[in-house]
Amino acid sequence: MKSMRAVVKVDERGGRAGTEVREVDVPEPGADEVRFKVRATAICGSDRHIYHWDSTVREMVLPPRIYGHEFCGEIDAVGAQAGRTDLREGDYASAEMHVTCGVCRQCLAGDGHVCRNTRIIGFHADGSFAEYVIVPARNVVRLDRTVVPLAIGSFLDALGNAVHTVQDHALEGTSVAITGYGPIGAMAAAIAHHERAARIYLIDVSDKAIAQAERWRRAAGADNVTVLRTGREEAAAVEERIRDETGDGVDLVLEMSGAEAAINQALRIARMGGAVSLLGIPTNERVTIERFAADLIFKGLSLQAIIGRRIFSTWDRMLELLADGLDLRPLVSREYEGLDAFIEGMEAFDAHEALKVVFYPHGKNGDGA
């Protein structure tokens, strides 16, 4: 049997002790599955949770497990009962890595993104930090090479999260605040700018994140973007400035950090009748809302919890944005030939020195040379 290089969560130790890049068998697709040759794959924030073996992922991942769930590549083999006449070997594609059951109440109602029986490739099954990965044929999304280059195709899963946070909102002419300038916050900022939001606030506690946000703002020529450092001592001044400049608060807050302080700040800076999209996952199970009545109920806010991508309307919208010229290339901070530098890339990501870290498992030209 042929072997391949893969990043494996080998046991329940956190950090580099619990992850190895090793040789494993190339997987064989089932009758209704597709095998991809992974051309590019990227680190997601949830991969960091697996790497550190955080409590939020322990019930989802059973080591040894190949992780990774953001990728693009070429179809290498198609199962005999795939049921997709549009898929051919060599096709450039990606895939929705949330595998839904198709029969629960949510799936039957068209809300498969909240399927109660969802399995996630890279968590419950072997993922894309490998030279080859298996996915159900029904989850495959074909791509246009002229619209989606490898570096961007490597993180469509994450981009879909960012698109989902704004999918129900017309952004042109509105005011938007993004709390947490990590990778998905950065993508959301690019989307808001592309969609002609009138005013965008990028808010974070990290000096490195602030510096990254400022670099993007300058590179994008985004005069409508304000980068603000928040924190225990700065929070009140940040909120006062936003209220002064907007008159009442922002129309939409995209909460990307999961930090309790940021969640409360998001509620405070949203205008009366405004909206808050919540994507960030807290480190702890319990989160305290400081002024539930004043900051939420009496303001009449609309809250939306974001999980995954709507299958497949979010993908459709995402590909429309990329075809329309959405520019995400500045967010790619590190690129590596092969997977052997995975620990180096993860540690750069972990230290907030890189937004998107991309690996080319077969080399950038795809043949391993």
Secondary structure, 3 states (H helix, E strand, C coil): CCEEEEEEECCCCCHHHHEEEEEEECCCCCCCEEEEEEEEEECCHHHHHHHHCCCCCCCCCCCCEECCCEEEEEEEEECCCCCCCCCCCCCEEEECCEECCCCCHHHHCCCHHHCCCCEEECCCECCCCECEEEEEHHHEEECCCCCCCHHHHCCHHHHHHHHHHHCCCCCCCCEEEEECCCHHHHHHHHHHHHCCCCEEEEEECCHHHHHHHHHHHHHHCCCCEEEEECCCCCHHHHHHHHHHHHCCCEEEEEECCCCHHHHHHHHHHEEEEEEEEECCCCCCCCCCCCCHHHHHHCCCCEEEECCCCCCCHHHHHHHHHHHCCCCCHHHEEEEEECCCCHHHHHHHHHCCCCCEEEEECCCCCCCCC
